[in-house]
């Protein structure tokens, strides 16, 4: 805006992207994603801290999951179980 941004007001936007568009969930101790890309967007990315690990998730024509720090992590992407130890790229489901 003309007057700038109030960072605490951005929480709702972040939650809409992470939990809405990226469909991040935890169920029974399992982290999962099922991202989609809004038609007018070219992509989005975010970082999360999860149980002592730093992850970067990028969504564009493909979904990229990166473990930036911490131990390997078992998670699900589009219902498929994977072990994230470094970098994984999967096709965006439409």
C-alpha positions, 0 to 999 in steps of 0.5 A: 500500500501507499503507507507500507505493510504491517507485517503482522497483518500478512499472517492471513496471507501466508496462511492462505498460501501455505494451508490453502494453495499448498494444502500443507497439513499434518495428520498423525504426525505426518507432514503433507502437501498437495499444492496447486497454482492459481490460474493467474499466478506463475508461482509462489514459494515459502519456507517453513520450520518443521520439527527442527528442520528448515524447508523451502517449498516452491510451486510453479510448473513443478513443485520443488521441496528442499531440505535446507537444514536438519535431518531427513524427513518423511512426508507426503506429496499428493498422497505419495510418501517420500523421504526428503533428505535434500531436494525433490521435484515433482510434477504439479498436479492440475 
